[in-house]
Amino acid sequence: MNQMLYIFILFLVSLLSTLWIFRKVHRIAQMKNVVDAPDARKLQDHPIPVLGGLSVFFGIIVALVFCQLFFGSSSLFSFIGIMAIMLIVGTTDDILSLSPILRLVVEVIVVLLFIYGTGWSINDLHGLWGIGLIPAYVSVPLTVLACVGIINAVNMIDGVDGLMSGYGIVVSFVFGVLFYQSGDLDMAAMAIISAGALIPFFLYNVFGQKSKMYLGDGGSLMIGTMMALFVVAVLKENSLCSLKVGEGFGLVPFTLAVLSVPVFDTLRVMAMRVKNRRSPFSPDRNHLHHMFLDLGFSHPGTAFSIILLDCMVLLAWWISYRCGASVDLQLYVVVASALMATFGLYISVRMSRKRDGIFYRMLLAIGRKTHMENSGIWLKFRDMLDNRFNTNSNN
C-alpha cells in the first residue's frame, strides 16, 4: 500500500474514533462529577468535564489496534503503556489532587521504566559541541530530566481553550513530517494518529459550549509524554532521523525549537516563583497565556498567539539551518529566539504597561480584534457542534 495512504487511513481512524467516543466520555464525566470547578485562578464560570484526555487516548488506541490488525505493525504498543500510566496519574490528580512531589516521583519512575524497558534514551547529541554518543550514566539522567521537564512544561500551558490541543496538533504534524521524510513510518504514523485524535477534541474545546470538555491533567500529561517520546525517538542512537536528514541538520536545536515556548515559559515562571521565595510548583497567573488574557485576547486568540510564537522560533531555527549555520550556532539561535519570545516578551509588555506605551496599546487593540465569539459564523458552528452533540447523546 502507498505509504501516504497508509498514514492517512490511520489519521482518519483516530479522528473518527475520538469523535465517536467524545460524547460518551463527556456524559460519564458529568455523571461522576469529574469536573473542573471555577476558582480564583480558573478562567471558566461553571464546572467543565475534565476527561477529554480519555477520549483522545481512545482514538489513539483504536488507530493502533487497526494498524496491527490490517497492517501488522505492533512496534508502537510500547508507547501505549507509558502514555496510559501518565493518563491514569493525571486523571487521579484531577480527582484527588495529588501532591506535586508525589506526581514528580511517579513521572521519574515511569520514564525510567520506559528507558530500561525499550532501551531508548537520549544517548547521542548528534554533533552538538562536537559530541556524539554519550555514556549511560549521562544519557539516563539526561533523558529523565528532558522527559519530565517536557511533560510538566506542556502540562503548565494547558490554561486556555484550544492551546494544549492546538499546540499538540502542530507539534504532532511537525514531528510527523520529520519522521516521514526520514523513512520512519512507525513514528510518522504515531505522530499523525496523535494529531487526528486531538482534532475533534480541539473543535469541541474551542467552539463548543454545552459540549465543551477539558483535557484535564490526565490528558495534558499524556500528550506531554507523547511529545517527550517523539524527542527521544529523534535523538536516540542510530535513529532513522539521524541517518536520513541532510548534513548540518541540527536535531537537538530542532527538537528544542519545536518545544521552545512551553519549555522556556515554564523556566521563566519557575524562576519568578523561586525569586519570590515560593515553591516552583505553586500555581499562579504568570504564564504567557495569562498575560495575553490580561491584554484582552480571547481564548482562541491567546492560543493562536502562543502557537505562533513557537512557530516563529521554529522558523528562526529553519532559517539558520538553511543559511548553513553550524549545529552549535543553530542551538544558540533557538535559545536566543525562545528567550525573546518568552522572557523578552513578558518583560517588554510589563514595562510598556507601566508607561502606557505604544507596544502595550497596540497589543490591547489586537486583543480586542480576537473576539469573534458573537460573530455569525462562530455561533453557527457552535450551534452545529452542540446540537449534534445533544442529538447523539440522547440516542
TIMI-913868 format. One line per field, with one value per residue (C-alpha): residue number from 0; x, y, z; residue in three letters. Coordinates in nm, 2 decimals, always signed. Layout:
i (NUM:...)
X (X:...)
Y (Y:...)
Z (Z:...)
aa (ALA:...)
This chain:
i (0:1:2:3:4:5:6:7:8:9:10:11:12:13:14:15:16:17:18:19:20:21:22:23:24:25:26:27:28:29:30:31:32:33:34:35:36:37:38:39:40:41:42:43:44:45:46:47:48:49:50:51:52:53:54:55:56:57:58:59:60:61:62:63:64:65:66:67:68:69:70:71:72:73:74:75:76:77:78:79:80:81:82:83:84:85:86:87:88:89:90:91:92:93:94:95:96:97:98:99:100:101:102:103:104:105:106:107:108:109:110:111:112:113:114:115:116:117:118:119:120:121:122:123:124:125:126:127:128:129:130:131:132:133:134:135:136:137:138:139:140:141:142:143:144:145:146:147:148:149:150:151:152:153:154:155:156:157:158:159:160:161:162:163:164:165:166:167:168:169:170:171:172:173:174:175:176:177:178:179:180:181:182:183:184:185:186:187:188:189:190:191:192:193:194:195:196:197:198:199:200:201:202:203:204:205:206:207:208:209:210:211:212:213:214:215:216:217:218:219:220:221:222:223:224:225:226:227:228:229:230:231:232:233:234:235:236:237:238:239:240:241:242:243:244:245:246:247:248:249:250:251:252:253:254:255:256:257:258:259:260:261:262:263:264:265:266:267:268:269:270:271:272:273:274:275:276:277:278:279:280:281:282:283:284:285:286:287:288:289:290:291:292:293:294:295:296:297:298:299:300:301:302:303:304:305:306:307:308:309:310:311:312:313:314:315:316:317:318:319:320:321:322:323:324:325:326:327:328:329:330:331:332:333:334:335:336:337:338:339:340:341:342:343:344:345:346:347:348:349:350:351:352:353:354:355:356:357:358:359:360:361:362:363:364:365:366:367:368:369:370:371:372:373:374:375:376:377:378:379:380:381:382:383:384:385:386:387:388:389:390:391:392:393:394)
X (+0.00:+0.11:+0.28:+0.09:-0.24:-0.15:-0.08:-0.39:-0.61:-0.47:-0.53:-0.90:-0.94:-0.81:-1.01:-1.34:-1.28:-1.22:-1.53:-1.74:-1.63:-1.62:-1.99:-1.99:-1.69:-1.84:-2.16:-1.96:-1.76:-2.08:-2.25:-1.94:-1.89:-1.53:-1.53:-1.31:-1.49:-1.43:-1.20:-0.98:-0.72:-0.97:-1.10:-1.44:-1.76:-1.91:-1.79:-1.64:-1.59:-1.22:-1.19:-1.10:-0.77:-0.95:-1.13:-0.80:-0.63:-0.92:-0.87:-0.50:-0.56:-0.82:-0.59:-0.30:-0.52:-0.64:-0.28:-0.19:-0.49:-0.47:-0.11:+0.07:+0.26:+0.29:+0.61:+0.42:+0.25:+0.54:+0.44:+0.09:+0.20:+0.38:+0.10:-0.17:+0.02:+0.05:-0.32:-0.41:-0.18:-0.31:-0.68:-0.62:-0.47:-0.78:-1.00:-0.79:-0.54:-0.21:+0.09:+0.33:+0.62:+0.43:+0.34:+0.70:+0.83:+0.58:+0.69:+1.05:+0.98:+0.76:+1.03:+1.30:+1.07:+1.04:+1.42:+1.50:+1.20:+1.27:+1.64:+1.56:+1.73:+1.89:+2.23:+2.35:+2.39:+2.44:+2.74:+2.63:+2.95:+3.14:+2.97:+2.82:+2.74:+2.73:+2.76:+2.46:+2.55:+2.49:+2.22:+1.98:+1.97:+1.96:+1.66:+1.48:+1.54:+1.43:+1.12:+1.00:+1.07:+0.88:+0.58:+0.54:+0.61:+0.34:+0.11:+0.16:+0.05:-0.29:-0.47:-0.70:-0.93:-0.76:-0.40:-0.29:-0.48:-0.39:-0.02:-0.03:-0.17:+0.10:+0.38:+0.25:+0.24:+0.59:+0.74:+0.53:+0.68:+1.03:+0.97:+0.81:+1.09:+1.34:+1.16:+1.05:+0.69:+0.60:+0.68:+0.53:+0.21:+0.22:+0.25:-0.03:-0.25:-0.20:-0.29:-0.60:-0.71:-0.66:-0.86:-1.22:-1.13:-0.99:-1.31:-1.53:-1.30:-1.28:-1.62:-1.84:-2.05:-2.26:-2.02:-1.70:-1.46:-1.11:-0.82:-0.75:-0.42:-0.46:-0.48:-0.21:+0.03:-0.04:+0.02:+0.34:+0.46:+0.39:+0.59:+0.88:+0.88:+0.90:+1.21:+1.37:+1.29:+1.47:+1.77:+1.84:+2.15:+2.11:+1.76:+1.63:+1.62:+1.99:+2.07:+1.85:+1.85:+2.08:+2.42:+2.42:+2.06:+2.07:+1.85:+1.89:+1.82:+1.52:+1.36:+1.42:+1.27:+0.95:+0.90:+1.06:+0.78:+0.64:+0.99:+1.12:+0.79:+0.80:+1.16:+1.06:+0.76:+0.95:+1.24:+0.99:+0.84:+1.18:+1.28:+0.96:+1.05:+0.77:+0.77:+0.85:+0.54:+0.29:+0.02:-0.01:-0.12:+0.22:+0.22:+0.22:-0.14:-0.25:-0.06:-0.24:-0.58:-0.50:-0.43:-0.79:-0.72:-0.99:-0.91:-0.86:-0.66:-0.44:-0.39:-0.31:-0.06:+0.14:+0.14:+0.25:+0.54:+0.65:+0.63:+0.84:+1.12:+1.10:+1.12:+1.43:+1.59:+1.50:+1.65:+1.97:+1.99:+1.92:+2.18:+2.44:+2.48:+2.67:+2.47:+2.61:+2.50:+2.16:+2.12:+2.22:+1.97:+1.69:+1.78:+1.80:+1.47:+1.30:+1.43:+1.29:+0.96:+0.91:+1.13:+1.17:+0.80:+0.68:+0.93:+0.85:+0.48:+0.52:+0.75:+0.53:+0.22:+0.37:+0.43:+0.11:+0.35:+0.27:+0.36:+0.11:-0.17:-0.10:-0.14:-0.47:-0.60:-0.50:-0.66:-0.99:-1.00:-0.96:-1.31:-1.52:-1.74:-2.06:-1.99:-2.24:-2.01:-1.88:-2.23:-2.35:-2.05:-2.11:-2.48:-2.39:-2.15:-2.38:-2.69:-2.51:-2.37:-2.71:-2.87:-2.62:-2.61:-2.98:-2.95)
Y (+0.00:+0.35:+0.49:+0.82:+0.64:+0.41:+0.71:+0.90:+0.59:+0.58:+0.95:+0.91:+0.62:+0.81:+1.12:+0.93:+0.72:+1.02:+1.19:+0.88:+0.84:+1.21:+1.24:+0.92:+1.04:+1.38:+1.22:+0.99:+1.29:+1.48:+1.18:+1.11:+1.48:+1.47:+1.84:+2.14:+2.38:+2.76:+2.93:+3.24:+3.10:+2.93:+3.11:+2.94:+3.05:+2.70:+2.34:+2.18:+1.80:+1.71:+1.36:+1.49:+1.31:+0.97:+1.04:+1.13:+0.82:+0.60:+0.74:+0.66:+0.31:+0.23:+0.35:+0.14:-0.17:-0.11:-0.07:-0.41:-0.59:-0.47:-0.37:-0.60:-0.33:-0.36:-0.18:+0.13:-0.05:+0.01:+0.37:+0.29:+0.17:+0.48:+0.70:+0.50:+0.53:+0.91:+0.93:+0.74:+0.95:+1.28:+1.17:+1.06:+1.41:+1.56:+1.37:+1.36:+1.65:+1.46:+1.65:+1.79:+1.59:+1.26:+1.32:+1.41:+1.09:+0.89:+1.06:+0.98:+0.62:+0.59:+0.74:+0.51:+0.21:+0.32:+0.37:+0.02:-0.14:-0.02:+0.06:+0.41:+0.72:+1.05:+0.89:+1.08:+1.46:+1.42:+1.65:+1.93:+2.08:+1.80:+1.53:+1.21:+0.91:+0.97:+0.70:+0.56:+0.73:+1.06:+0.96:+0.81:+1.12:+1.34:+1.15:+1.16:+1.53:+1.61:+1.39:+1.50:+1.86:+1.84:+1.66:+1.93:+2.22:+2.10:+2.04:+2.40:+2.56:+2.39:+2.71:+2.83:+2.67:+2.53:+2.59:+2.25:+2.06:+2.31:+2.30:+1.92:+1.91:+2.14:+1.95:+1.61:+1.72:+1.88:+1.56:+1.35:+1.53:+1.47:+1.10:+1.05:+1.22:+1.01:+0.69:+0.61:+0.51:+0.38:+0.70:+0.91:+0.70:+0.76:+1.14:+1.16:+0.94:+1.17:+1.47:+1.30:+1.21:+1.57:+1.74:+1.65:+1.75:+2.08:+2.17:+2.09:+2.26:+2.58:+2.61:+2.40:+2.55:+2.27:+2.02:+2.17:+1.94:+1.99:+1.76:+1.76:+1.67:+1.32:+1.44:+1.71:+1.47:+1.20:+1.45:+1.58:+1.22:+1.17:+1.48:+1.37:+1.03:+1.20:+1.38:+1.06:+0.89:+1.16:+1.19:+0.82:+0.65:+0.55:+0.69:+0.70:+1.08:+1.10:+0.86:+1.03:+1.40:+1.63:+1.73:+2.01:+1.94:+2.01:+1.75:+1.89:+2.25:+2.13:+1.94:+2.24:+2.48:+2.27:+2.27:+2.61:+2.83:+2.58:+2.49:+2.85:+2.99:+2.72:+2.81:+3.18:+3.12:+2.88:+3.13:+3.40:+3.17:+3.09:+3.46:+3.54:+3.26:+3.03:+2.67:+2.64:+2.41:+2.65:+2.77:+3.14:+3.36:+3.45:+3.23:+3.38:+3.27:+3.47:+3.77:+3.76:+3.72:+4.03:+4.21:+4.14:+3.85:+3.59:+3.22:+3.13:+3.45:+3.36:+3.00:+3.12:+3.38:+3.14:+2.87:+3.15:+3.24:+2.88:+2.86:+3.18:+3.02:+2.71:+2.94:+3.11:+2.76:+2.67:+2.99:+2.94:+2.58:+2.68:+2.95:+2.69:+2.76:+2.50:+2.28:+2.48:+2.81:+2.67:+2.59:+2.95:+3.09:+2.88:+2.97:+3.34:+3.33:+3.14:+3.38:+3.68:+3.50:+3.43:+3.63:+3.92:+3.95:+3.92:+4.19:+4.42:+4.40:+4.47:+4.77:+4.91:+4.87:+5.08:+5.36:+5.30:+5.27:+5.22:+4.85:+4.79:+4.98:+4.80:+4.47:+4.58:+4.68:+4.34:+4.16:+4.33:+4.21:+3.85:+3.83:+3.65:+3.46:+3.65:+3.65:+3.47:+3.20:+3.13:+3.10:+2.87:+2.64:+2.63:+2.55:+2.28:+2.11:+2.15:+2.03:+1.73:+1.66:+1.67:+1.46:+1.19:+1.20:+1.13:+0.82)
Z (+0.00:-0.07:+0.24:+0.24:+0.20:+0.49:+0.72:+0.60:+0.68:+1.04:+1.07:+0.98:+1.21:+1.51:+1.42:+1.38:+1.69:+1.91:+1.76:+1.83:+2.20:+2.29:+2.37:+2.58:+2.79:+2.83:+2.97:+3.21:+3.34:+3.42:+3.58:+3.80:+3.87:+3.73:+3.65:+3.68:+3.92:+3.89:+4.14:+4.16:+3.91:+3.67:+3.37:+3.33:+3.52:+3.55:+3.60:+3.29:+3.25:+3.25:+3.10:+2.75:+2.76:+2.78:+2.45:+2.28:+2.42:+2.30:+1.94:+1.95:+2.09:+1.82:+1.54:+1.67:+1.70:+1.34:+1.24:+1.40:+1.25:+0.90:+0.85:+1.10:+1.28:+1.66:+1.74:+1.87:+2.15:+2.38:+2.38:+2.50:+2.84:+2.94:+2.80:+2.98:+3.31:+3.27:+3.18:+3.50:+3.71:+3.57:+3.60:+3.96:+4.02:+3.86:+4.11:+4.43:+4.38:+4.43:+4.57:+4.31:+4.47:+4.45:+4.09:+4.01:+4.16:+3.96:+3.64:+3.71:+3.78:+3.46:+3.24:+3.39:+3.32:+2.96:+2.93:+3.06:+2.90:+2.55:+2.56:+2.42:+2.56:+2.46:+2.42:+2.11:+2.08:+1.70:+1.67:+1.91:+2.06:+1.87:+2.09:+1.95:+2.17:+2.54:+2.82:+3.00:+3.33:+3.15:+2.90:+3.15:+3.38:+3.08:+2.94:+3.27:+3.31:+2.95:+2.95:+3.29:+3.20:+2.87:+3.04:+3.30:+3.07:+2.84:+3.13:+3.25:+2.92:+2.94:+3.06:+2.78:+2.54:+2.23:+2.34:+2.46:+2.18:+1.91:+2.01:+2.03:+1.67:+1.54:+1.72:+1.61:+1.24:+1.26:+1.41:+1.17:+0.87:+1.00:+1.07:+0.73:+0.54:+0.74:+0.64:+1.00:+0.91:+1.25:+1.43:+1.15:+1.20:+1.57:+1.53:+1.27:+1.47:+1.77:+1.56:+1.43:+1.78:+1.90:+1.62:+1.74:+2.09:+1.97:+1.79:+2.08:+2.33:+2.13:+1.97:+2.19:+2.48:+2.62:+2.46:+2.59:+2.78:+2.92:+2.87:+3.24:+3.39:+3.26:+2.90:+2.93:+3.10:+2.83:+2.55:+2.72:+2.74:+2.37:+2.28:+2.51:+2.34:+2.00:+2.12:+2.24:+1.91:+1.72:+1.95:+2.03:+1.88:+1.52:+1.49:+1.13:+1.16:+1.23:+0.94:+0.68:+0.74:+0.54:+0.66:+0.91:+1.02:+1.40:+1.56:+1.91:+1.80:+1.60:+1.89:+2.13:+1.87:+1.84:+2.22:+2.29:+2.42:+2.67:+2.80:+2.83:+2.96:+3.23:+3.32:+3.34:+3.56:+3.79:+3.82:+3.92:+4.19:+4.33:+4.33:+4.53:+4.77:+4.67:+4.56:+4.19:+4.17:+4.33:+4.09:+3.99:+3.70:+3.55:+3.24:+2.89:+2.83:+3.14:+3.01:+2.67:+2.85:+3.07:+2.74:+2.64:+2.40:+2.36:+2.44:+2.07:+2.02:+2.31:+2.19:+1.83:+1.96:+2.17:+1.90:+1.66:+1.89:+1.89:+1.51:+1.49:+1.70:+1.47:+1.17:+1.31:+1.35:+0.99:+0.85:+1.04:+0.91:+0.55:+0.57:+0.66:+1.03:+1.23:+1.47:+1.76:+1.61:+1.53:+1.90:+2.00:+1.75:+1.90:+2.26:+2.18:+1.99:+2.26:+2.53:+2.33:+2.27:+2.65:+2.89:+2.65:+2.55:+2.91:+3.04:+2.74:+2.80:+3.17:+3.11:+2.83:+3.05:+3.33:+3.08:+2.89:+2.59:+2.22:+2.23:+2.52:+2.35:+2.02:+2.19:+2.36:+2.01:+1.87:+2.16:+2.11:+1.75:+1.85:+2.00:+1.74:+1.98:+1.88:+1.50:+1.28:+1.15:+1.51:+1.65:+1.36:+1.41:+1.79:+1.74:+1.49:+1.74:+2.04:+1.85:+1.70:+2.05:+2.22:+1.94:+1.96:+2.34:+2.36:+2.14)
aa (MET:ASN:GLN:MET:LEU:TYR:ILE:PHE:ILE:LEU:PHE:LEU:VAL:SER:LEU:LEU:SER:THR:LEU:TRP:ILE:PHE:ARG:LYS:VAL:HIS:ARG:ILE:ALA:GLN:MET:LYS:ASN:VAL:VAL:ASP:ALA:PRO:ASP:ALA:ARG:LYS:LEU:GLN:ASP:HIS:PRO:ILE:PRO:VAL:LEU:GLY:GLY:LEU:SER:VAL:PHE:PHE:GLY:ILE:ILE:VAL:ALA:LEU:VAL:PHE:CYS:GLN:LEU:PHE:PHE:GLY:SER:SER:SER:LEU:PHE:SER:PHE:ILE:GLY:ILE:MET:ALA:ILE:MET:LEU:ILE:VAL:GLY:THR:THR:ASP:ASP:ILE:LEU:SER:LEU:SER:PRO:ILE:LEU:ARG:LEU:VAL:VAL:GLU:VAL:ILE:VAL:VAL:LEU:LEU:PHE:ILE:TYR:GLY:THR:GLY:TRP:SER:ILE:ASN:ASP:LEU:HIS:GLY:LEU:TRP:GLY:ILE:GLY:LEU:ILE:PRO:ALA:TYR:VAL:SER:VAL:PRO:LEU:THR:VAL:LEU:ALA:CYS:VAL:GLY:ILE:ILE:ASN:ALA:VAL:ASN:MET:ILE:ASP:GLY:VAL:ASP:GLY:LEU:MET:SER:GLY:TYR:GLY:ILE:VAL:VAL:SER:PHE:VAL:PHE:GLY:VAL:LEU:PHE:TYR:GLN:SER:GLY:ASP:LEU:ASP:MET:ALA:ALA:MET:ALA:ILE:ILE:SER:ALA:GLY:ALA:LEU:ILE:PRO:PHE:PHE:LEU:TYR:ASN:VAL:PHE:GLY:GLN:LYS:SER:LYS:MET:TYR:LEU:GLY:ASP:GLY:GLY:SER:LEU:MET:ILE:GLY:THR:MET:MET:ALA:LEU:PHE:VAL:VAL:ALA:VAL:LEU:LYS:GLU:ASN:SER:LEU:CYS:SER:LEU:LYS:VAL:GLY:GLU:GLY:PHE:GLY:LEU:VAL:PRO:PHE:THR:LEU:ALA:VAL:LEU:SER:VAL:PRO:VAL:PHE:ASP:THR:LEU:ARG:VAL:MET:ALA:MET:ARG:VAL:LYS:ASN:ARG:ARG:SER:PRO:PHE:SER:PRO:ASP:ARG:ASN:HIS:LEU:HIS:HIS:MET:PHE:LEU:ASP:LEU:GLY:PHE:SER:HIS:PRO:GLY:THR:ALA:PHE:SER:ILE:ILE:LEU:LEU:ASP:CYS:MET:VAL:LEU:LEU:ALA:TRP:TRP:ILE:SER:TYR:ARG:CYS:GLY:ALA:SER:VAL:ASP:LEU:GLN:LEU:TYR:VAL:VAL:VAL:ALA:SER:ALA:LEU:MET:ALA:THR:PHE:GLY:LEU:TYR:ILE:SER:VAL:ARG:MET:SER:ARG:LYS:ARG:ASP:GLY:ILE:PHE:TYR:ARG:MET:LEU:LEU:ALA:ILE:GLY:ARG:LYS:THR:HIS:MET:GLU:ASN:SER:GLY:ILE:TRP:LEU:LYS:PHE:ARG:ASP:MET:LEU:ASP:ASN:ARG:PHE:ASN:THR:ASN:SER:ASN:ASN)
